[in-house]
Amino acid sequence: MKKRDKKLIAIAGDAAGHAKSKKSGLHPCLGNACRDQGFPSITLDILNTKLKEKAFIPPEGLLDVLQKITSKLKELLDKQHFLTDDLRVVEAEFFWNKHYPDWQCAYKVIIETESGERFEGSENPGPGYVF
C-alpha cells in the first residue's frame, strides 16, 4: 500500500471514529430511531452525507450531525492537502445492542481510496467499553 493511501485511510478513519464517539451528536438519537423503526444496523455514507438505508426516516437533526461529520472529514483532508475526490468510500455502519449504551455499539468502517486501496475495520465492544 502506498504511503499516500495509508495517510488517506488514517484521515478517513479519524472522521469515521468521530461519528462513533459520544461527542458526535449521533447518540442516542440514531440508536433510538433505529430501534423504533426496526433497523438492527444503519450505515452512514460519510463521504456523500447520506444514510444508505433509504427506508430509514432520520430523526430531526440527524442529517445536520451527519453534515458536521462530513465537514470534519473535509477539514482533516484539507489540513493534509487532500481532497474528497481522493476517496471513493467512507462508510460507518453501527449495530445496536439493547443492553449497551449507543456509543458502545458494534461498529464497522469501510474506506476505499481513489486508487482502489481498501480498508475494513470493526469493533465489537462489550460493557464498560468507552471509545
Stockholm file with secondary structure:
# STOCKHOLM 1.0

chainA/1-131         MKKRDKKLIAIAGDAAGHAKSKKSGLHPCLGNACRDQGFPSITLDILNTKLKEKAFIPPEGLLDVLQKITSKLKELLDKQHFLTDDLRVVEAEFFWNKHYPDWQCAYKVIIETESGERFEGSENPGPGYVF
#=GR chainA/1-131 SS CCHHHHHHHHHHHHHHHHHHSGGGSCTTHHHHHHHHHTCSEEEEETTTTEESCTTCCCCTTHHHHHHHHHHHHHHHHHHTTCCGGGEEEEEEEEECCTTSCGGGSEEEEEEEETTSCEEEEEECCCTTCCC
#=GC SS_cons         CCHHHHHHHHHHHHHHHHHHSGGGSCTTHHHHHHHHHTCSEEEEETTTTEESCTTCCCCTTHHHHHHHHHHHHHHHHHHTTCCGGGEEEEEEEEECCTTSCGGGSEEEEEEEETTSCEEEEEECCCTTCCC
//
